[in-house]
Structure formats: structure tokens, C-alpha cells
Amino acid sequence: MVNRQWVLAARPEGPVKHSDFRLIETPLRPLADGEFRIRTRYLGVAAVMRGYMLNAEKFERPLAIGDVMHGRGVGEVVESRNPAWAVGDIVQGKLGWQDYAIADGSDYFLMFKVRQRRVPISTALGVLGLTGFTSYLGLVDVGAVKAGDHVLVSGAAGGVGSNVGQIARNLGASAVGIAGSAEKCRLLTENLGYRAAIDYRLGPIDMRLAELMPEGIDVFFDNVGGEILDAGLAQLRRHARVVLCGAISQYIDGIERPRPLNNAFAIFKKMARMEAFFIYEMSEHFERAEAQMAEWITEGKLIYQEDILDGLEQMPEALIRLFEGRNLGKQLVHVS
Ligand SMILES: NC(=O)c1ccc[n+]([C@@H]2O[C@H](COP(=O)([O-])OP(=O)(O)OC[C@H]3O[C@@H](n4cnc5c(N)ncnc54)[C@H](OP(=O)(O)O)[C@@H]3O)[C@@H](O)[C@H]2O)c1
């Protein structure tokens, strides 16, 4: 029995490339006491993985060249020497980019059993996993959204953003989404709960934003940073909340050449609050987020958008798609 594993071949310079990764095969090793083996079913990708490749994310174990790429996945326990984790359990946690992972139930793996529901297990990586919790807790807890609010969401057709418009709508707010193509914008308004959408690739969005949100923005859920963040700040309403969820437009060269925030004065002028958050620090709220998201799915009030590639060999491609805006919804890879 061999394990196919994607290892780090080179640290990315500029955008992530296929040659930054290498696929190897290693024999499966026997388990030690306390360990269990998981066969990967699905893996997710996230923009933060470029940071893992550079060892720029201090909350993750450093990666040396030749190490298996970090990543969360969902899989089935196929062998166990740990009484708390039984063969047949479906679990989600840090599996890494590989066919088989070994875990020991310690905190590092952030491993949970996946409750069996009438939804595919892939949702444990998307709408009913950290991605969905980021959408829900970012908007509700950090953004303090309330009925009647006007909400702006950037990266609106991605994994996180594809839920945020629907959550806003379900709570009586109305959302405008920003995304990078006509097809994505159509999806936002037809399926994903957004009242209106703006294609930022057509040019600066300031005018369009002022037209679509003349009353201003109560909550700005920003996944993108840079120019789009500035444009949103210019349109804030009194006591607005700016939720800094991500800044994907800055991840490649914003670290060496940080882009100044031009409209920071607007935060003061509008007595607004701007707050970043990190979902791993909000674990005491996951159950509440999951219960609400699952209820909405059952009631038909939340549809989830997944973009699934087939085969472990697609992992680098899946990650590259995020930075090129080629994914629609949560980017996953079906492994087995
Ligand atoms: N705070 C937290 O704890 C937390 C947790 C999870 C994720 N995040 C962050 O949330 C954001 C969304 O994550 P996700 O996993 O759901 O990814 P995603 O939105 O599914 O994928 C990234 C999307 O970002 C857009 N994008 C890429 N480069 C861009 C650029 N230069 N300018 C504007 N848009 C760009 C692309 O869509 P377009 O076609 O629309 O450009 C792409 O589809 C990321 O910034 C991520 O780092 C934060």
C-alpha cells in the first residue's frame, strides 16, 4: 500500500506555480499506540496555504522543502489504535495533501467527527466547516449585522462570500456582492441571496457602489483588501462595521510592499469600527454557527456552492485557481 503525497518543492516567488509542488509515493507505515489512519475523501484549499509555503503563518507548523503540504480534509478512519476514533468514523481535520493521513487525536490536528446528515460530507469543508463558520461568525459576531442593514461583500462568489449574502438576507439585511466576472455576478443575484452585484474587473467600482448603495454601507465584509477595501470605506454609513476577513489581493506582494489605506479617515469620520478576526480563535462558537447553518440548509434558505476538481493530482491546480479567481464557491478536490 502506497501513499501519494504532495510535498513542497520550492517556496513560491510571486504567484503559486505547479513547479512549487512535487507528487511522491511513500509506503504506509504501521500505526503506533494512540494513532489512527484516515483515508482522505476530500481536501479543501485556502489562500492562506501560500503563506504556509513561505512559513509566513506562525499558527501552522513550519514546512521544510520536501514536507507534505498542510491542508484540511474530510476522510474515513480505516485503521485505529485509539479507542476514541473508530474504524468507519468520518472525520475532518488537518489531513495534509495526501491519500492517507495519520493522526493521534491531539489538539494539533483540530479533528472533529462529522455528524451524519442528509448533506454530502464535502460540506464539512465548506458551508458546515470552517469556511461556513467564517461567513457566519464574521458577519454576525464581528459585523454585528441586524435586520435592515445594508451589507457589502467582496470576494462574494468564493467559498466564504457565497454564504455571506444569504446569511445577510436570512437575517433581514440586504447585500451587494463584488466579484470578478459577469457569470459570477449573475450567480450572486440569481442564486446566492445578493440584491445586486458589481464586476470589479470592469474598472474602478466607486461610482457603481455609490449608485447601488446610495444610503451607504452598514457592514462591509471584506475578503479582498487593497483598492476594493478603500472603495468600500469611502461609502460607509455612521457607525458602520468593517469586517476584515481576508485580503487576497495583497497576499502575493503586499507583504514586501504594503499598500497604504487611502480612506482610513472615513473610519474616524463615520465613527465606524474596523476589526479583523481569525476563525481558529472562535472555536467556542462553532457549534452555534453549525446549528444555524444546518437549519437554514434543511429549510432551503441556504444553498451551498462547491467547486470540486477530481483527483489528488489536482491539488496544486485547485490552489492556483483561487488566486486566479477561477473558482465558483468553495474550492475542493475529491480524492477518493
Ligand atoms: N479570517 C479568517 O479566519 C479567514 C478564514 C477563511 C478565509 N479567510 C479569507 O477569506 C477570503 C476568502 O477565502 P476563501 O477560502 O473563501 O477563498 P475564495 O473566495 O473561494 O477564493 C478567492 C477568491 O478571491 C478572488 N480574488 C483573487 N485574487 C483577487 C484580487 N487580486 N482582487 C480581488 N479578488 C481576488 C477571486 O474571485 P474573483 O473572481 O471575484 O476575483 C477568488 O475566487 C480570503 O482572503 C481568505 O484568506 C479568512
The ligand as a Gaussian input file, in Angstrom:
#p B3LYP/6-31G(d) Opt

LIG

0 1
 N      -10.343000      35.465000       8.847000
 C      -10.355000      34.147000       8.750000
 O      -10.276000      33.407000       9.717000
 C      -10.487000      33.548000       7.376000
 C      -10.904000      32.214000       7.205000
 C      -11.051000      31.708000       5.903000
 C      -10.747000      32.533000       4.817000
 N      -10.315000      33.802000       5.045000
 C      -10.045000      34.714000       3.926000
 O      -11.274000      34.924000       3.277000
 C      -11.038000      35.177000       1.893000
 C      -11.875000      34.201000       1.072000
 O      -11.369000      32.896000       1.299000
 P      -11.948000      31.641000       0.506000
 O      -11.196000      30.480000       1.013000
 O      -13.418000      31.661000       0.560000
 O      -11.436000      31.914000      -0.973000
 P      -12.332000      32.161000      -2.239000
 O      -13.092000      33.429000      -2.001000
 O      -13.080000      30.942000      -2.576000
 O      -11.245000      32.366000      -3.407000
 C      -10.581000      33.513000      -3.568000
 C      -11.349000      34.489000      -4.499000
 O      -10.760000      35.753000      -4.315000
 C      -10.895000      36.497000      -5.501000
 N       -9.605000      37.135000      -5.794000
 C       -8.419000      36.529000      -6.026000
 N       -7.466000      37.454000      -6.256000
 C       -8.082000      38.671000      -6.186000
 C       -7.635000      40.013000      -6.322000
 N       -6.360000      40.292000      -6.599000
 N       -8.538000      41.012000      -6.175000
 C       -9.831000      40.739000      -5.898000
 N      -10.317000      39.482000      -5.754000
 C       -9.439000      38.470000      -5.889000
 C      -11.260000      35.528000      -6.625000
 O      -12.605000      35.781000      -7.026000
 P      -12.945000      36.904000      -8.159000
 O      -13.163000      36.174000      -9.427000
 O      -14.167000      37.518000      -7.611000
 O      -11.768000      37.801000      -8.247000
 C      -11.176000      34.156000      -5.955000
 O      -12.158000      33.280000      -6.442000
 C       -9.546000      35.040000       1.680000
 O       -8.958000      36.308000       1.719000
 C       -9.088000      34.197000       2.867000
 O       -7.761000      34.413000       3.177000
 C      -10.198000      34.321000       6.284000

